[in-house]
């Protein structure tokens, strides 16, 4: 992936001067992305703010090196989104396993597909968490499950998806910050700025899900 293509993928809000500011005009961003000098300036800005590992300057040149290529080529937006979703669903496994009513279970199977089976698989994670955390997960899960329009509405599961994805991003960023900082940067930059949700997945189940998706991502690259 070229630097221009990478910059085009990044959420525009990351180009704001402050986290609480609106993104710059889209036309200005596009003009900067369209020139070599503009790309270097944008990359330097991001490297100083939120992508110090992904877009670290090359030695003696002061411009971004090409170390980012391996990360962004392997982890396309779709592949990263699939990893984030599975991690998020697994993080809510204790609450998902406790839901045994027929209609909600049917809905979860339809909405999550194989991710639902992942949440049920105790060989991946036993789901042991403290009482305070299980109470929070159960409350959030129950509220998301109860929210939404009618059963036939396409947006019926949007709140569930948003909850799983937000947790998945938090889990992945926390884990990758210790093992693959470029991936942690990339995960942040593809989405609007946010305060990451607190992570609680243990290392082994997190690594197992990551490895499964990494194998698929490498095969697709």
N, C-alpha and C positions, 0 to 999 in steps of 0.2 A: 504494500500500500504506500502510495506517495504521501509526503507531508501534507500536500494540498487536500488529498482525499481524507486523511486523518482529521485535519482541522474542520472539514465540512461535517464530520460525524459528531463533533462535540456540541453539547448543549450550549446555545448562545449565552446563557446566563453566566457562564464562566468567564466571559470577556468583560463583565462589568467591573468597574473600579472597586466597588465594595460588594460584599455578599448580598446586602439588602437593596442594592441599586438595580434598576432595570437594565436589561441587556442593551448594548449599543444598537444603533440603527442597523437593520439587516443588510442594507445596501453598503454600508461602510465595512461591515464584516466581509461581505462578498468581494468587495474591491481589494481588501487586504489579502484575502485568501487567493486571489487571482494573480498575485505578483510574488516573485521570489523574496523580495525584501519584506513585503507584508507578511508572508508566511513565517519568516524568521522572527519578525517582531512579535507576532501572535504566539509563536512557540516559546519564545523567551518569556513572555508574559505568563504563560501557563506554567512554565518550568519554575518560575519564581513564586507562583501562587499555589498550584495544586497538582503539578505533574513533575515534580523534581526528579523522580526516578524514570518516568516514561520519556520525558523530553529533556533529559540532562544534556547540557552543551557538550559538544565534542572537544577534546583537549586541544588547546592552543588556537582554536578557531572561533570560539564564542558563539557557535551556531549549533542547533540540535544535531546530535549524531543520528545514526540509523538503527540504534538498538531497539527503538520502538517497533520496528517492522515485524519482528517475530511475534510480539504480543498481539498487535492489532490485526495481523494477518491470520493468526491462529484463532483469535477470539473475535469473530464478527459480532455485530449487534445481535443477530438472531441466536447465535451459539451462546453468547454471554447471557442473554435473556433466559434461555432454557436452563442454564446452570443456576442462575439467580432464583428462578422459580422453584426448582427442585430443592435447593438449599432452604428457601423460605418455608416450603411445605414441610420439610423434615423438621425444621425448628419448631413447628407447631404440632408435631406428632403426638405429644401427650394429650393435647386437647382433641385432636382428630380421632384418636383411638377411643376416647371417652364418649364420642358421639355414636350412638347405636340406633337411633330412631330411623325407621325405614326411609322416609322421604328425604331427610337430610343426607343420609348415606348414599341414596340414589343420586342426589344432586352432586355430591362431592365426587362420586365416581365419574359422572358425566363431565363435570367441570375440570377435573384434574387428570383424568386418564391414568397413565402409568405412575404419575407422581403420587396418586392416592395409595397405590400399592407400596411405594417407597416409604410413605409415612407409617404404614402398618407393619413394615418389616423390622422386627426386633433384632435381627442379626445385623442390621445396619446401625441401629441405635436403640438402646433399651429404653430411652426416654425418661431416665431418672433425673428429676429436677426437684428443687426444694419447694415447699408448700407455697411460699410467696410467689414464686415464678409460675407455678402451675395455675394458681388463681388468676394471675394476670393474663396468661395465655388463654385460659378458658373464657375469661370475660371478653377479651378482644375477639376471639374466634366466634363466640356466641353472638356478639353484636354484629359482626360482619356477616354471619350466616343469616341473621334475621333481617338485615338491611336489604334494600333494593326494591325495584318495581315488581310487577307481576312475574309469575313463573315463566311466561312465554316471552318476556322482554329480553332483547339481546344484552342489555346492560345489567341483567339480574345478578351476575357474578362479579361485577367490576370491583366491588368493595373487597371481596375475598381476594381477588387477584392482586389488588393494590396492597393489601396487608401482607400477603405472602412475599410479594416482590420487595417491599420495603425492608422486611426482615431479612430476606435473602441478600440484599445489597449490604446491609449492616454486617451480617455474618461473613460474607465474602471479603469485604474490605478489611475487617478485623483480622481475618485469617491470612489474607494475602499481604497485609502490611508487614508480617513477620517472615513470609516465605517468598513472595514475589511482588515487590513494591510497584513494579511497572503495571502489573495486573490490577493492583489496588487503585492506582491512579486512573487507569482506563475505565474501571468500573464506576468510579466517581464521575468522570468527565462525560460519559454517555447520557447521564441523567441530570436533571436540575439540581442545583445546590441543595443539600439537606444535611441535617444533623443525623448521622448514622444511628440506627437503632442499636441498643446494647446487644451484643452477641452472647450466646450461651451454649452453642453446639460444641461438644468436645472435639479434640483434634482428629481422632480416628474416623468417626462418621463423616466429618467435614472432608477429610482427605479422600475417603472412599467415593463420595459423590463427585468431588472435583476430578479424581482420576478417571472415573467413568466418562465424564464429559470431555476431559482433555483428550482421551483416546479418540472420541468421535470428532472432536475439533481438528485434531492432527490429520485424521483420515480425510476430512473435508477440505483442508487447506491446500 
